[in-house]
Amino acid sequence: MLGNTVVNSVHSSVTTAIPALLVLLIVLFIAWIIASIPLYVSSKFIVHERSNLGRAMFASLVALIAFVFLFVIVGIFIPPLAPVGGFIGILLVIMGVYGVGLLKSFIMSLISFVVFILMMVVLLALGITFSFFHFAFYPGLLIPFKSAIF
């Protein structure tokens, strides 16, 4: 009798964990696509013919890995320069993926940042918020959106 209870308990937790994992993977994939849109838009401005969403998704994933790796490595030796090391990693990834120089890579990162901020403002206006966005803009410039935040 006890054996059936344990088996049923394990079966129940597995059957609820699989859909939850599937939902998590779908949400992460959608978030990855949304996070790649700013780089895709900036690449449309700078490198027209080599620009597609798949390349932007690849670049954003590799840039994240490079940022974290260089942030940690530089942070071990010179902690105040860790964000600079991570940003250099992002620039190097953009240079490699899109075949551009350092200046175009920097311009693409600036355009991506501006597009990201615009996307977050639009999403915030639509009532779609993210936890980091609350702290970044409250009680700053977006005070009219205070009711949408809280």
Secondary structure, DSSP 8 states (H G I E B T S, - for coil): -HHHHHHHHHHHHHHHHHHHHHHHHHHHHHHHHHHHHHHHHHHHHH-STT--HHHHHHHHHHHHHHHHHHHHHHHHH-GGGHHHHHHHHHHHHHHHHHT--HHHHHHHHHHHHHHHHHHHHHHHHTT---HHHHHHHTTTTTGGGHHHH-
